[in-house]
């Protein structure tokens, strides 16, 4: 199975997730995985892949444009596709302006459900794409050059990626 892992990123966390997903997929027997920036995807890349994983960073509540524009093209292939978004702010459980150390009032699972409802559900289904799996990961948020959130978790990425081969067949 050839899987194309595609990403659109702002601060690099989505790239790191895509690379780790591909590495995890390659560790499975019979799985090949290639990583590519969404801005560089061409028709022949889509045509030669059996399945896809598409990831986008979320900033100001929006997908990276290059990743979002691929959704209808991936849907048109009819091939299995998994989706992930990097939503550091939502997964942090804090609101902008909260003082450092403000307690988080929700569980990680609740924050993930919120992120899917805000960033995946309104964007993906209208394109006709029916994802084989959806995940939300942490990442980095930077304002005016200062990192305000860094909650990227490689183990969560790796655990999701390990389940993908069965879901993408």
C-alpha positions in Angstrom: 0.0 0.0 0.0 1.4 3.4 -1.0 0.3 6.2 1.2 0.9 9.9 0.5 1.1 11.9 3.7 0.3 15.5 2.9 0.6 18.5 5.2 0.0 22.3 5.3 1.9 24.0 8.2 2.7 27.3 9.7 5.1 26.7 12.6 6.3 23.2 11.8 4.3 21.0 14.1 2.2 19.7 11.3 5.3 18.9 9.3 6.7 17.0 12.4 3.4 15.1 12.7 3.4 14.2 9.0 6.9 12.9 9.1 6.2 10.8 12.2 3.1 9.4 10.7 5.0 8.4 7.6 7.8 6.9 9.7 5.2 4.9 11.7 3.4 3.7 8.5 6.7 2.6 7.0 7.4 0.4 10.0 4.3 -1.7 9.1 4.8 -4.6 6.6 3.8 -3.8 3.1 3.3 -0.1 3.6 5.2 2.7 1.8 4.7 6.3 2.8 5.9 9.5 1.3 5.6 13.0 2.9 4.9 16.1 0.8 4.0 19.7 1.4 0.4 20.4 0.2 1.7 23.2 -2.0 3.7 20.7 -4.0 1.1 18.0 -4.7 0.6 17.2 -8.3 -2.0 15.0 -10.1 0.5 12.2 -10.7 1.3 12.0 -7.0 -2.4 11.5 -6.3 -2.8 9.0 -9.1 0.0 6.8 -7.9 -1.1 6.6 -4.3 -3.5 4.0 -2.8 -4.4 6.1 0.2 -3.8 9.5 1.8 -3.3 11.2 5.1 -3.9 15.0 5.0 -3.0 17.3 7.8 -3.4 21.0 8.3 -2.4 23.5 11.0 -5.2 25.6 12.4 -4.5 29.3 12.9 -7.1 31.9 13.6 -9.7 29.1 13.2 -8.7 28.3 9.7 -7.1 25.5 7.8 -3.9 26.2 5.8 -5.2 27.1 2.4 -3.0 24.6 0.5 -4.3 21.7 2.5 -8.0 22.8 2.4 -7.9 23.1 -1.4 -6.8 19.5 -1.7 -9.9 18.1 0.1 -12.2 18.0 -3.0 -9.3 16.5 -5.1 -8.8 13.8 -2.5 -12.5 13.1 -2.4 -12.6 12.8 -6.2 -10.0 10.0 -6.1 -12.4 7.8 -4.0 -9.4 6.4 -2.1 -9.2 6.1 1.7 -8.1 9.2 3.4 -7.4 10.1 7.0 -7.4 13.7 8.3 -5.6 15.4 11.1 -5.4 18.9 12.3 -2.9 20.7 14.5 -4.9 22.8 16.9 -2.6 23.8 19.7 -4.8 26.5 21.1 -8.0 24.4 21.4 -6.1 21.5 22.9 -4.4 23.7 25.5 -7.8 24.3 27.1 -7.0 27.9 27.7 -8.5 31.0 26.3 -6.4 33.9 24.9 -5.4 36.2 27.7 -5.8 33.5 30.4 -3.0 34.0 33.0 -0.3 31.4 33.0 -1.3 28.6 35.4 -5.0 29.0 34.8 -6.5 25.5 35.4 -8.0 23.6 32.5 -11.6 22.9 33.1 -12.1 20.2 30.4 -10.6 16.8 29.6 -8.4 16.2 26.6 -11.1 14.1 25.0 -13.6 17.0 25.4 -11.1 19.4 23.8 -10.5 17.0 20.9 -14.2 16.7 20.3 -14.5 20.5 20.3 -11.6 20.8 17.8 -13.2 18.3 15.4 -16.6 20.0 15.7 -15.0 23.5 15.0 -12.3 22.6 12.4 -13.1 19.3 10.7 -16.9 18.9 10.6 -17.7 22.3 8.9 -14.8 21.9 6.3 -14.5 18.3 5.3 -18.0 16.8 4.6 -19.0 19.6 2.2 -16.1 18.5 -0.1 -17.6 14.9 -0.3 -14.7 13.4 1.5 -15.5 10.8 4.1 -12.4 10.3 6.2 -11.4 6.8 7.3 -10.1 8.4 10.6 -9.8 11.9 12.1 -7.4 13.1 14.7 -6.4 16.3 16.5 -2.9 17.0 17.7 -1.3 19.7 19.7 1.3 22.0 18.2 2.9 25.4 18.6 1.3 28.8 18.8 3.4 31.9 18.3 2.3 35.5 18.7 4.6 38.3 17.8 7.6 36.0 17.8 6.9 34.6 21.2 5.9 30.9 21.7 2.7 30.9 23.9 1.8 27.2 23.5 3.8 24.1 22.7 1.7 21.0 23.3 2.9 18.7 20.5 2.9 15.0 21.7 4.8 12.6 19.5 3.3 9.5 21.3 -0.2 10.6 20.5 0.8 11.0 16.8 2.5 7.7 16.7 -0.4 5.9 18.4 -2.9 7.2 15.8 -0.6 6.5 12.9 -0.1 2.9 14.1 -3.9 2.3 13.6 -4.0 3.8 10.1 -2.9 0.9 7.9 -6.0 -1.2 8.8 -8.2 1.9 8.3 -6.7 2.9 5.0 -6.9 -0.5 3.2 
